[in-house]
C-alpha cells in the first residue's frame, strides 16, 4: 500500500486549518453582529407592539424593510458555508490518510 498522496503537503493542511480558524472567527463575529441587529430590530418592533407571537404578518413586513438583518444573515451563512467546506476538506484528508496508512487485510472469499 502506498503512503498518503505527496501532493497534499503539511503546508496545505496548515493552510486549510488556518482558513477553518478564520472562518470560525468570522462566523462568531457575524453571528454577534446579526444578533445585535436582530435585538435592535426586535426592540423597535416591541415598542410598536409588534412581536412574531402577536402579529407575524406585520413583523415579517417590517423585517423585509430592515435590510441590515438580511445583510448580517447572509454574512453568517457565508461563514457557515466556509466552515463546512474547510472542515470537510480537513476531515477528508485525515480519513484518506488513515485509510492509506492501514495495511489491507485479506478477506476470505467463500
Biopython code that builds the backbone (N, CA, C, O; Angstrom):
import numpy as np
from Bio.PDB.StructureBuilder import StructureBuilder

atoms = [
    (1, "UNK", "N", (0.843, -1.179, 0.000)),
    (1, "UNK", "CA", (0.000, 0.000, 0.000)),
    (1, "UNK", "C", (0.886, 1.238, 0.000)),
    (1, "UNK", "O", (1.951, 1.246, 0.617)),
    (2, "UNK", "N", (0.459, 2.251, -0.670)),
    (2, "UNK", "CA", (1.250, 3.473, -0.728)),
    (2, "UNK", "C", (0.907, 4.368, 0.456)),
    (2, "UNK", "O", (-0.111, 4.191, 1.125)),
    (3, "UNK", "N", (1.770, 5.314, 0.686)),
    (3, "UNK", "CA", (1.503, 6.280, 1.747)),
    (3, "UNK", "C", (0.584, 7.361, 1.209)),
    (3, "UNK", "O", (0.185, 7.334, 0.045)),
    (4, "UNK", "N", (0.255, 8.306, 2.065)),
    (4, "UNK", "CA", (-0.654, 9.390, 1.680)),
    (4, "UNK", "C", (-0.122, 10.134, 0.465)),
    (4, "UNK", "O", (1.085, 10.177, 0.229)),
    (5, "UNK", "N", (-1.015, 10.707, -0.286)),
    (5, "UNK", "CA", (-0.686, 11.436, -1.515)),
    (5, "UNK", "C", (0.325, 12.538, -1.207)),
    (5, "UNK", "O", (0.056, 13.412, -0.383)),
    (6, "UNK", "N", (1.494, 12.505, -1.867)),
    (6, "UNK", "CA", (2.516, 13.511, -1.575)),
    (6, "UNK", "C", (2.111, 14.920, -2.012)),
    (6, "UNK", "O", (2.720, 15.896, -1.575)),
    (7, "UNK", "N", (1.089, 15.041, -2.872)),
    (7, "UNK", "CA", (0.684, 16.371, -3.304)),
    (7, "UNK", "C", (-0.064, 17.122, -2.202)),
    (7, "UNK", "O", (-0.227, 18.339, -2.285)),
    (8, "UNK", "N", (-0.512, 16.414, -1.185)),
    (8, "UNK", "CA", (-1.149, 17.060, -0.034)),
    (8, "UNK", "C", (-0.062, 17.253, 1.015)),
    (8, "UNK", "O", (0.266, 16.346, 1.779)),
    (9, "UNK", "N", (0.469, 18.433, 1.025)),
    (9, "UNK", "CA", (1.592, 18.734, 1.900)),
    (9, "UNK", "C", (1.122, 19.235, 3.255)),
    (9, "UNK", "O", (-0.041, 19.595, 3.440)),
    (10, "UNK", "N", (2.040, 19.248, 4.178)),
    (10, "UNK", "CA", (1.761, 19.785, 5.503)),
    (10, "UNK", "C", (1.362, 21.253, 5.401)),
    (10, "UNK", "O", (0.486, 21.720, 6.128)),
    (11, "UNK", "N", (2.011, 21.971, 4.495)),
    (11, "UNK", "CA", (1.668, 23.384, 4.304)),
    (11, "UNK", "C", (0.208, 23.549, 3.884)),
    (11, "UNK", "O", (-0.477, 24.464, 4.341)),
    (12, "UNK", "N", (-0.262, 22.657, 3.011)),
    (12, "UNK", "CA", (-1.646, 22.737, 2.557)),
    (12, "UNK", "C", (-2.618, 22.453, 3.701)),
    (12, "UNK", "O", (-3.635, 23.132, 3.844)),
    (13, "UNK", "N", (-2.303, 21.459, 4.500)),
    (13, "UNK", "CA", (-3.150, 21.133, 5.649)),
    (13, "UNK", "C", (-3.160, 22.295, 6.640)),
    (13, "UNK", "O", (-4.210, 22.645, 7.179)),
    (14, "UNK", "N", (-2.002, 22.889, 6.877)),
    (14, "UNK", "CA", (-1.942, 24.049, 7.774)),
    (14, "UNK", "C", (-2.712, 25.232, 7.195)),
    (14, "UNK", "O", (-3.354, 25.979, 7.934)),
    (15, "UNK", "N", (-2.649, 25.405, 5.875)),
    (15, "UNK", "CA", (-3.429, 26.458, 5.220)),
    (15, "UNK", "C", (-4.923, 26.224, 5.447)),
    (15, "UNK", "O", (-5.650, 27.152, 5.801)),
    (16, "UNK", "N", (-5.376, 24.994, 5.247)),
    (16, "UNK", "CA", (-6.792, 24.676, 5.463)),
    (16, "UNK", "C", (-7.188, 24.883, 6.922)),
    (16, "UNK", "O", (-8.270, 25.394, 7.214)),
    (17, "UNK", "N", (-6.316, 24.489, 7.822)),
    (17, "UNK", "CA", (-6.596, 24.671, 9.254)),
    (17, "UNK", "C", (-6.697, 26.157, 9.596)),
    (17, "UNK", "O", (-7.581, 26.566, 10.350)),
    (18, "UNK", "N", (-5.792, 26.963, 9.041)),
    (18, "UNK", "CA", (-5.842, 28.412, 9.271)),
    (18, "UNK", "C", (-7.128, 29.015, 8.704)),
    (18, "UNK", "O", (-7.749, 29.875, 9.329)),
    (19, "UNK", "N", (-7.522, 28.554, 7.513)),
    (19, "UNK", "CA", (-8.761, 29.048, 6.909)),
    (19, "UNK", "C", (-9.976, 28.620, 7.744)),
    (19, "UNK", "O", (-10.943, 29.372, 7.866)),
    (20, "UNK", "N", (-9.925, 27.435, 8.306)),
    (20, "UNK", "CA", (-11.005, 26.963, 9.163)),
    (20, "UNK", "C", (-11.121, 27.829, 10.410)),
    (20, "UNK", "O", (-12.222, 28.203, 10.812)),
    (21, "UNK", "N", (-9.993, 28.144, 11.014)),
    (21, "UNK", "CA", (-9.989, 29.006, 12.205)),
    (21, "UNK", "C", (-10.480, 30.398, 11.842)),
    (21, "UNK", "O", (-11.233, 31.006, 12.602)),
    (22, "UNK", "N", (-10.063, 30.904, 10.695)),
    (22, "UNK", "CA", (-10.513, 32.220, 10.230)),
    (22, "UNK", "C", (-12.030, 32.218, 10.002)),
    (22, "UNK", "O", (-12.718, 33.181, 10.342)),
    (23, "UNK", "N", (-12.538, 31.136, 9.427)),
    (23, "UNK", "CA", (-13.987, 31.021, 9.201)),
    (23, "UNK", "C", (-14.743, 30.944, 10.528)),
    (23, "UNK", "O", (-15.826, 31.512, 10.661)),
    (24, "UNK", "N", (-14.175, 30.245, 11.504)),
    (24, "UNK", "CA", (-14.807, 30.173, 12.833)),
    (24, "UNK", "C", (-14.883, 31.561, 13.470)),
    (24, "UNK", "O", (-15.906, 31.945, 14.036)),
    (25, "UNK", "N", (-13.787, 32.299, 13.369)),
    (25, "UNK", "CA", (-13.782, 33.662, 13.914)),
    (25, "UNK", "C", (-14.789, 34.547, 13.189)),
    (25, "UNK", "O", (-15.533, 35.300, 13.817)),
    (26, "UNK", "N", (-14.806, 34.451, 11.871)),
    (26, "UNK", "CA", (-15.753, 35.229, 11.082)),
    (26, "UNK", "C", (-17.192, 34.882, 11.424)),
    (26, "UNK", "O", (-18.041, 35.766, 11.540)),
    (27, "UNK", "N", (-17.462, 33.587, 11.584)),
    (27, "UNK", "CA", (-18.814, 33.164, 11.939)),
    (27, "UNK", "C", (-19.217, 33.719, 13.295)),
    (27, "UNK", "O", (-20.343, 34.185, 13.466)),
    (28, "UNK", "N", (-18.316, 33.673, 14.248)),
    (28, "UNK", "CA", (-18.607, 34.209, 15.576)),
    (28, "UNK", "C", (-18.897, 35.705, 15.509)),
    (28, "UNK", "O", (-19.870, 36.179, 16.094)),
    (29, "UNK", "N", (-18.058, 36.441, 14.800)),
    (29, "UNK", "CA", (-18.241, 37.886, 14.690)),
    (29, "UNK", "C", (-19.537, 38.236, 13.961)),
    (29, "UNK", "O", (-20.290, 39.098, 14.415)),
    (30, "UNK", "N", (-19.798, 37.579, 12.844)),
    (30, "UNK", "CA", (-21.008, 37.874, 12.076)),
    (30, "UNK", "C", (-22.260, 37.446, 12.850)),
    (30, "UNK", "O", (-23.299, 38.100, 12.759)),
    (31, "UNK", "N", (-22.164, 36.367, 13.600)),
    (31, "UNK", "CA", (-23.301, 35.939, 14.433)),
    (31, "UNK", "C", (-23.593, 36.976, 15.505)),
    (31, "UNK", "O", (-24.752, 37.272, 15.796)),
    (32, "UNK", "N", (-22.536, 37.524, 16.089)),
    (32, "UNK", "CA", (-22.720, 38.579, 17.094)),
    (32, "UNK", "C", (-23.334, 39.831, 16.466)),
    (32, "UNK", "O", (-24.225, 40.447, 17.050)),
    (33, "UNK", "N", (-22.858, 40.205, 15.279)),
    (33, "UNK", "CA", (-23.407, 41.372, 14.581)),
    (33, "UNK", "C", (-24.879, 41.150, 14.231)),
    (33, "UNK", "O", (-25.709, 42.044, 14.396)),
    (34, "UNK", "N", (-25.189, 39.950, 13.747)),
    (34, "UNK", "CA", (-26.578, 39.642, 13.413)),
    (34, "UNK", "C", (-27.442, 39.677, 14.668)),
    (34, "UNK", "O", (-28.540, 40.233, 14.651)),
    (35, "UNK", "N", (-26.960, 39.095, 15.738)),
    (35, "UNK", "CA", (-27.732, 39.072, 16.989)),
    (35, "UNK", "C", (-27.994, 40.485, 17.498)),
    (35, "UNK", "O", (-29.085, 40.783, 17.984)),
    (36, "UNK", "N", (-26.996, 41.350, 17.387)),
    (36, "UNK", "CA", (-27.179, 42.738, 17.829)),
    (36, "UNK", "C", (-28.193, 43.456, 16.943)),
    (36, "UNK", "O", (-29.060, 44.170, 17.448)),
    (37, "UNK", "N", (-28.093, 43.275, 15.631)),
    (37, "UNK", "CA", (-29.043, 43.909, 14.715)),
    (37, "UNK", "C", (-30.446, 43.369, 14.938)),
    (37, "UNK", "O", (-31.419, 44.124, 14.903)),
    (38, "UNK", "N", (-30.555, 42.070, 15.166)),
    (38, "UNK", "CA", (-31.869, 41.446, 15.405)),
    (38, "UNK", "C", (-32.456, 41.939, 16.710)),
    (38, "UNK", "O", (-33.654, 42.217, 16.778)),
    (39, "UNK", "N", (-31.640, 42.056, 17.754)),
    (39, "UNK", "CA", (-32.126, 42.558, 19.039)),
    (39, "UNK", "C", (-32.616, 43.996, 18.899)),
    (39, "UNK", "O", (-33.649, 44.362, 19.460)),
    (40, "UNK", "N", (-31.878, 44.805, 18.154)),
    (40, "UNK", "CA", (-32.290, 46.188, 17.921)),
    (40, "UNK", "C", (-33.619, 46.233, 17.159)),
    (40, "UNK", "O", (-34.521, 46.995, 17.507)),
    (41, "UNK", "N", (-33.723, 45.412, 16.123)),
    (41, "UNK", "CA", (-34.950, 45.337, 15.337)),
    (41, "UNK", "C", (-36.121, 44.877, 16.206)),
    (41, "UNK", "O", (-37.195, 45.477, 16.166)),
    (42, "UNK", "N", (-35.920, 43.832, 16.978)),
    (42, "UNK", "CA", (-36.992, 43.328, 17.841)),
    (42, "UNK", "C", (-37.417, 44.372, 18.868)),
    (42, "UNK", "O", (-38.597, 44.489, 19.198)),
    (43, "UNK", "N", (-36.448, 45.125, 19.366)),
    (43, "UNK", "CA", (-36.760, 46.183, 20.327)),
    (43, "UNK", "C", (-37.618, 47.271, 19.670)),
    (43, "UNK", "O", (-38.584, 47.747, 20.266)),
    (44, "UNK", "N", (-37.262, 47.662, 18.442)),
    (44, "UNK", "CA", (-38.064, 48.656, 17.719)),
    (44, "UNK", "C", (-39.490, 48.155, 17.496)),
    (44, "UNK", "O", (-40.453, 48.898, 17.686)),
    (45, "UNK", "N", (-39.613, 46.912, 17.100)),
    (45, "UNK", "CA", (-40.943, 46.342, 16.869)),
    (45, "UNK", "C", (-41.737, 46.246, 18.175)),
    (45, "UNK", "O", (-42.931, 46.543, 18.203)),
    (46, "UNK", "N", (-41.077, 45.837, 19.238)),
    (46, "UNK", "CA", (-41.749, 45.692, 20.528)),
    (46, "UNK", "C", (-42.295, 47.031, 21.007)),
    (46, "UNK", "O", (-43.385, 47.100, 21.575)),
    (47, "UNK", "N", (-41.530, 48.095, 20.774)),
    (47, "UNK", "CA", (-42.009, 49.427, 21.157)),
    (47, "UNK", "C", (-43.287, 49.809, 20.417)),
    (47, "UNK", "O", (-44.081, 50.620, 20.894)),
    (48, "UNK", "N", (-43.467, 49.208, 19.242)),
    (48, "UNK", "CA", (-44.681, 49.476, 18.462)),
    (48, "UNK", "C", (-45.757, 48.414, 18.726)),
    (48, "UNK", "O", (-46.820, 48.423, 18.105)),
    (49, "UNK", "N", (-45.466, 47.517, 19.642)),
    (49, "UNK", "CA", (-46.429, 46.474, 19.992)),
    (49, "UNK", "C", (-46.500, 45.324, 19.010)),
    (49, "UNK", "O", (-47.501, 44.610, 18.952)),
    (50, "UNK", "N", (-45.440, 45.142, 18.238)),
    (50, "UNK", "CA", (-45.420, 44.078, 17.229)),
    (50, "UNK", "C", (-44.387, 43.028, 17.629)),
    (50, "UNK", "O", (-43.210, 43.336, 17.818)),
    (51, "UNK", "N", (-44.840, 41.806, 17.753)),
    (51, "UNK", "CA", (-43.950, 40.675, 18.012)),
    (51, "UNK", "C", (-44.372, 39.547, 17.072)),
    (51, "UNK", "O", (-45.489, 39.558, 16.556)),
    (52, "UNK", "N", (-43.502, 38.590, 16.849)),
    (52, "UNK", "CA", (-43.900, 37.460, 15.999)),
    (52, "UNK", "C", (-45.106, 36.706, 16.575)),
    (52, "UNK", "O", (-45.905, 36.138, 15.830)),
    (53, "UNK", "N", (-45.224, 36.708, 17.891)),
    (53, "UNK", "CA", (-46.320, 35.989, 18.527)),
    (53, "UNK", "C", (-47.652, 36.719, 18.377)),
    (53, "UNK", "O", (-48.695, 36.075, 18.263)),
    (54, "UNK", "N", (-47.634, 38.051, 18.376)),
    (54, "UNK", "CA", (-48.877, 38.812, 18.327)),
    (54, "UNK", "C", (-49.296, 39.189, 16.913)),
    (54, "UNK", "O", (-50.492, 39.235, 16.624)),
    (55, "UNK", "N", (-48.347, 39.459, 16.025)),
    (55, "UNK", "CA", (-48.682, 39.909, 14.674)),
    (55, "UNK", "C", (-47.559, 39.531, 13.714)),
    (55, "UNK", "O", (-46.710, 40.354, 13.371)),
    (56, "UNK", "N", (-47.571, 38.281, 13.291)),
    (56, "UNK", "CA", (-46.499, 37.762, 12.438)),
    (56, "UNK", "C", (-46.435, 38.488, 11.088)),
    (56, "UNK", "O", (-45.345, 38.718, 10.564)),
    (57, "UNK", "N", (-47.578, 38.845, 10.530)),
    (57, "UNK", "CA", (-47.594, 39.498, 9.223)),
    (57, "UNK", "C", (-46.898, 40.861, 9.296)),
    (57, "UNK", "O", (-46.041, 41.162, 8.465)),
    (58, "UNK", "N", (-47.252, 41.669, 10.266)),
    (58, "UNK", "CA", (-46.608, 42.982, 10.412)),
    (58, "UNK", "C", (-45.132, 42.831, 10.748)),
    (58, "UNK", "O", (-44.297, 43.595, 10.264)),
    (59, "UNK", "N", (-44.813, 41.845, 11.579)),
    (59, "UNK", "CA", (-43.419, 41.599, 11.945)),
    (59, "UNK", "C", (-42.605, 41.271, 10.695)),
    (59, "UNK", "O", (-41.527, 41.829, 10.495)),
    (60, "UNK", "N", (-43.115, 40.368, 9.851)),
    (60, "UNK", "CA", (-42.397, 39.986, 8.628)),
    (60, "UNK", "C", (-42.321, 41.157, 7.647)),
    (60, "UNK", "O", (-41.301, 41.341, 6.983)),
    (61, "UNK", "N", (-43.395, 41.950, 7.551)),
    (61, "UNK", "CA", (-43.363, 43.130, 6.680)),
    (61, "UNK", "C", (-42.270, 44.095, 7.112)),
    (61, "UNK", "O", (-41.521, 44.606, 6.279)),
    (62, "UNK", "N", (-42.182, 44.340, 8.391)),
    (62, "UNK", "CA", (-41.156, 45.250, 8.907)),
    (62, "UNK", "C", (-39.755, 44.661, 8.722)),
    (62, "UNK", "O", (-38.793, 45.380, 8.452)),
    (63, "UNK", "N", (-39.664, 43.368, 8.869)),
    (63, "UNK", "CA", (-38.370, 42.700, 8.711)),
    (63, "UNK", "C", (-37.858, 42.867, 7.272)),
    (63, "UNK", "O", (-36.660, 43.058, 7.059)),
    (64, "UNK", "N", (-38.748, 42.797, 6.305)),
    (64, "UNK", "CA", (-38.354, 42.993, 4.903)),
    (64, "UNK", "C", (-37.862, 44.419, 4.657)),
    (64, "UNK", "O", (-37.054, 44.649, 3.757)),
    (65, "UNK", "N", (-38.333, 45.353, 5.433)),
    (65, "UNK", "CA", (-37.930, 46.754, 5.274)),
    (65, "UNK", "C", (-36.644, 47.080, 6.042)),
    (65, "UNK", "O", (-36.176, 48.219, 6.023)),
    (66, "UNK", "N", (-36.090, 46.097, 6.701)),
    (66, "UNK", "CA", (-34.890, 46.297, 7.509)),
    (66, "UNK", "C", (-33.732, 45.529, 6.851)),
    (66, "UNK", "O", (-33.444, 44.404, 7.261)),
    (67, "UNK", "N", (-33.061, 46.106, 5.843)),
    (67, "UNK", "CA", (-32.055, 45.367, 5.063)),
    (67, "UNK", "C", (-30.835, 44.918, 5.860)),
    (67, "UNK", "O", (-30.138, 43.989, 5.452)),
    (68, "UNK", "N", (-30.573, 45.560, 6.983)),
    (68, "UNK", "CA", (-29.402, 45.184, 7.769)),
    (68, "UNK", "C", (-29.488, 43.737, 8.251)),
    (68, "UNK", "O", (-28.476, 43.040, 8.316)),
    (69, "UNK", "N", (-30.694, 43.291, 8.586)),
    (69, "UNK", "CA", (-30.851, 41.902, 9.041)),
    (69, "UNK", "C", (-30.472, 40.918, 7.943)),
    (69, "UNK", "O", (-29.772, 39.937, 8.195)),
    (70, "UNK", "N", (-30.933, 41.180, 6.738)),
    (70, "UNK", "CA", (-30.579, 40.310, 5.621)),
    (70, "UNK", "C", (-29.096, 40.316, 5.331)),
    (70, "UNK", "O", (-28.514, 39.281, 5.004)),
    (71, "UNK", "N", (-28.482, 41.484, 5.450)),
    (71, "UNK", "CA", (-27.048, 41.598, 5.214)),
    (71, "UNK", "C", (-26.256, 40.748, 6.203)),
    (71, "UNK", "O", (-25.404, 39.954, 5.806)),
    (72, "UNK", "N", (-26.543, 40.922, 7.502)),
    (72, "UNK", "CA", (-25.790, 40.166, 8.506)),
    (72, "UNK", "C", (-26.107, 38.679, 8.417)),
    (72, "UNK", "O", (-25.228, 37.844, 8.631)),
    (73, "UNK", "N", (-27.347, 38.344, 8.107)),
    (73, "UNK", "CA", (-27.692, 36.936, 7.970)),
    (73, "UNK", "C", (-26.940, 36.308, 6.802)),
    (73, "UNK", "O", (-26.495, 35.165, 6.903)),
    (74, "UNK", "N", (-26.791, 37.035, 5.697)),
    (74, "UNK", "CA", (-26.036, 36.492, 4.567)),
    (74, "UNK", "C", (-24.566, 36.299, 4.925)),
    (74, "UNK", "O", (-23.928, 35.356, 4.457)),
    (75, "UNK", "N", (-24.030, 37.192, 5.757)),
    (75, "UNK", "CA", (-22.640, 37.036, 6.209)),
    (75, "UNK", "C", (-22.492, 35.793, 7.093)),
    (75, "UNK", "O", (-21.519, 35.049, 6.972)),
    (76, "UNK", "N", (-23.462, 35.578, 7.976)),
    (76, "UNK", "CA", (-23.447, 34.378, 8.830)),
    (76, "UNK", "C", (-23.471, 33.131, 7.954)),
    (76, "UNK", "O", (-22.686, 32.206, 8.165)),
    (77, "UNK", "N", (-24.368, 33.104, 6.972)),
    (77, "UNK", "CA", (-24.470, 31.948, 6.083)),
    (77, "UNK", "C", (-23.191, 31.733, 5.282)),
    (77, "UNK", "O", (-22.794, 30.591, 5.047)),
    (78, "UNK", "N", (-22.542, 32.814, 4.862)),
    (78, "UNK", "CA", (-21.284, 32.708, 4.127)),
    (78, "UNK", "C", (-20.225, 31.988, 4.968)),
    (78, "UNK", "O", (-19.564, 31.063, 4.496)),
    (79, "UNK", "N", (-20.077, 32.426, 6.211)),
    (79, "UNK", "CA", (-19.065, 31.809, 7.062)),
    (79, "UNK", "C", (-19.463, 30.389, 7.477)),
    (79, "UNK", "O", (-18.587, 29.560, 7.727)),
    (80, "UNK", "N", (-20.749, 30.095, 7.556)),
    (80, "UNK", "CA", (-21.175, 28.723, 7.821)),
    (80, "UNK", "C", (-20.757, 27.812, 6.668)),
    (80, "UNK", "O", (-20.289, 26.694, 6.886)),
    (81, "UNK", "N", (-20.931, 28.303, 5.439)),
    (81, "UNK", "CA", (-20.515, 27.512, 4.277)),
    (81, "UNK", "C", (-19.002, 27.326, 4.250)),
    (81, "UNK", "O", (-18.516, 26.234, 3.954)),
    (82, "UNK", "N", (-18.253, 28.388, 4.557)),
    (82, "UNK", "CA", (-16.790, 28.263, 4.595)),
    (82, "UNK", "C", (-16.351, 27.265, 5.656)),
    (82, "UNK", "O", (-15.478, 26.430, 5.420)),
    (83, "UNK", "N", (-16.964, 27.363, 6.816)),
    (83, "UNK", "CA", (-16.634, 26.463, 7.915)),
    (83, "UNK", "C", (-16.892, 25.016, 7.500)),
    (83, "UNK", "O", (-16.069, 24.136, 7.754)),
    (84, "UNK", "N", (-18.025, 24.777, 6.867)),
    (84, "UNK", "CA", (-18.356, 23.427, 6.411)),
    (84, "UNK", "C", (-17.370, 22.942, 5.351)),
    (84, "UNK", "O", (-16.941, 21.789, 5.385)),
    (85, "UNK", "N", (-17.015, 23.802, 4.426)),
    (85, "UNK", "CA", (-16.113, 23.407, 3.341)),
    (85, "UNK", "C", (-14.714, 23.077, 3.856)),
    (85, "UNK", "O", (-14.162, 22.027, 3.529)),
    (86, "UNK", "N", (-14.149, 23.959, 4.649)),
    (86, "UNK", "CA", (-12.789, 23.697, 5.166)),
    (86, "UNK", "C", (-12.789, 22.521, 6.132)),
    (86, "UNK", "O", (-11.850, 21.725, 6.138)),
    (87, "UNK", "N", (-13.818, 22.405, 6.939)),
    (87, "UNK", "CA", (-13.917, 21.264, 7.850)),
    (87, "UNK", "C", (-14.025, 19.959, 7.087)),
    (87, "UNK", "O", (-13.389, 18.969, 7.449)),
    (88, "UNK", "N", (-14.827, 19.953, 6.030)),
    (88, "UNK", "CA", (-14.971, 18.743, 5.221)),
    (88, "UNK", "C", (-13.661, 18.383, 4.528)),
    (88, "UNK", "O", (-13.299, 17.208, 4.452)),
    (89, "UNK", "N", (-12.954, 19.382, 4.028)),
    (89, "UNK", "CA", (-11.673, 19.114, 3.364)),
    (89, "UNK", "C", (-10.671, 18.497, 4.338)),
    (89, "UNK", "O", (-9.995, 17.522, 4.010)),
    (90, "UNK", "N", (-10.581, 19.067, 5.526)),
    (90, "UNK", "CA", (-9.645, 18.525, 6.518)),
    (90, "UNK", "C", (-10.057, 17.126, 6.971)),
    (90, "UNK", "O", (-9.208, 16.252, 7.143)),
    (91, "UNK", "N", (-11.339, 16.920, 7.159)),
    (91, "UNK", "CA", (-11.826, 15.602, 7.570)),
    (91, "UNK", "C", (-11.537, 14.576, 6.481)),
    (91, "UNK", "O", (-11.129, 13.451, 6.773)),
    (92, "UNK", "N", (-11.750, 14.966, 5.225)),
    (92, "UNK", "CA", (-11.471, 14.057, 4.114)),
    (92, "UNK", "C", (-10.003, 13.703, 3.999)),
    (92, "UNK", "O", (-9.653, 12.547, 3.759)),
    (93, "UNK", "N", (-9.150, 14.686, 4.168)),
    (93, "UNK", "CA", (-7.706, 14.428, 4.105)),
    (93, "UNK", "C", (-7.287, 13.503, 5.247)),
    (93, "UNK", "O", (-6.494, 12.582, 5.050)),
    (94, "UNK", "N", (-7.821, 13.754, 6.435)),
    (94, "UNK", "CA", (-7.489, 12.912, 7.583)),
    (94, "UNK", "C", (-7.967, 11.479, 7.364)),
    (94, "UNK", "O", (-7.239, 10.525, 7.640)),
    (95, "UNK", "N", (-9.189, 11.336, 6.867)),
    (95, "UNK", "CA", (-9.729, 9.997, 6.622)),
    (95, "UNK", "C", (-8.925, 9.269, 5.545)),
    (95, "UNK", "O", (-8.631, 8.082, 5.680)),
    (96, "UNK", "N", (-8.574, 9.981, 4.486)),
    (96, "UNK", "CA", (-7.773, 9.360, 3.426)),
    (96, "UNK", "C", (-6.416, 8.931, 3.966)),
    (96, "UNK", "O", (-5.922, 7.856, 3.628)),
    (97, "UNK", "N", (-5.819, 9.761, 4.797)),
    (97, "UNK", "CA", (-4.532, 9.406, 5.389)),
    (97, "UNK", "C", (-4.625, 8.155, 6.247)),
    (97, "UNK", "O", (-3.743, 7.298, 6.212)),
    (98, "UNK", "N", (-5.708, 8.057, 7.021)),
    (98, "UNK", "CA", (-5.897, 6.856, 7.865)),
    (98, "UNK", "C", (-6.118, 5.624, 6.994)),
    (98, "UNK", "O", (-5.582, 4.554, 7.279)),
    (99, "UNK", "N", (-6.899, 5.774, 5.946)),
    (99, "UNK", "CA", (-7.175, 4.625, 5.075)),
    (99, "UNK", "C", (-5.912, 4.153, 4.374)),
    (99, "UNK", "O", (-5.682, 2.950, 4.245)),
    (100, "UNK", "N", (-5.098, 5.089, 3.926)),
    (100, "UNK", "CA", (-3.888, 4.713, 3.207)),
    (100, "UNK", "C", (-2.796, 4.215, 4.136)),
    (100, "UNK", "O", (-1.891, 3.504, 3.699)),
    (101, "UNK", "N", (-2.864, 4.572, 5.394)),
    (101, "UNK", "CA", (-1.837, 4.141, 6.345)),
    (101, "UNK", "C", (-2.076, 2.728, 6.846)),
    (101, "UNK", "O", (-1.138, 2.071, 7.298)),
    (102, "UNK", "N", (-3.287, 2.254, 6.777)),
    (102, "UNK", "CA", (-3.610, 0.897, 7.245)),
    (102, "UNK", "C", (-3.202, -0.143, 6.204)),
    (102, "UNK", "O", (-3.419, 0.034, 5.006)),
    (103, "UNK", "N", (-2.608, -1.225, 6.690)),
    (103, "UNK", "CA", (-2.340, -2.309, 5.740)),
    (103, "UNK", "C", (-3.678, -2.974, 5.390)),
    (103, "UNK", "O", (-4.575, -3.077, 6.227)),
    (104, "UNK", "N", (-3.786, -3.410, 4.161)),
    (104, "UNK", "CA", (-5.022, -4.066, 3.760)),
    (104, "UNK", "C", (-5.055, -5.458, 4.367)),
    (104, "UNK", "O", (-4.047, -6.162, 4.436)),
    (105, "UNK", "N", (-6.231, -5.820, 4.797)),
    (105, "UNK", "CA", (-6.406, -7.163, 5.359)),
    (105, "UNK", "C", (-7.084, -8.011, 4.309)),
    (105, "UNK", "O", (-8.019, -7.574, 3.638)),
    (106, "UNK", "N", (-6.601, -9.219, 4.180)),
    (106, "UNK", "CA", (-7.241, -10.084, 3.192)),
    (106, "UNK", "C", (-8.537, -10.628, 3.794)),
    (106, "UNK", "O", (-8.586, -11.064, 4.944)),
    (107, "UNK", "N", (-9.551, -10.583, 2.989)),
    (107, "UNK", "CA", (-10.861, -11.075, 3.414)),
    (107, "UNK", "C", (-11.071, -12.402, 2.727)),
    (107, "UNK", "O", (-10.987, -12.505, 1.503)),
    (108, "UNK", "N", (-11.349, -13.432, 3.537)),
    (108, "UNK", "CA", (-11.544, -14.755, 2.911)),
    (108, "UNK", "C", (-12.784, -14.742, 2.017)),
    (108, "UNK", "O", (-13.849, -14.259, 2.400)),
    (109, "UNK", "N", (-12.610, -15.278, 0.840)),
    (109, "UNK", "CA", (-13.714, -15.369, -0.110)),
    (109, "UNK", "C", (-14.206, -16.798, -0.099)),
    (109, "UNK", "O", (-13.433, -17.733, -0.307)),
    (110, "UNK", "N", (-15.490, -16.965, 0.145)),
    (110, "UNK", "CA", (-16.068, -18.325, 0.171)),
    (110, "UNK", "C", (-16.453, -18.802, -1.196)),
    (110, "UNK", "O", (-16.951, -19.919, -1.343)),
]
sb = StructureBuilder()
sb.init_structure("model")
sb.init_model(0)
sb.init_chain("A")
sb.init_seg("    ")
for serial, (resi, resn, name, xyz) in enumerate(atoms, 1):
    if name == "N":
        sb.init_residue(resn, " ", resi, " ")
    sb.init_atom(name, np.array(xyz, "f"), 0.0, 1.0, " ", f" {name:<3s}", serial, name[0])
structure = sb.get_structure()
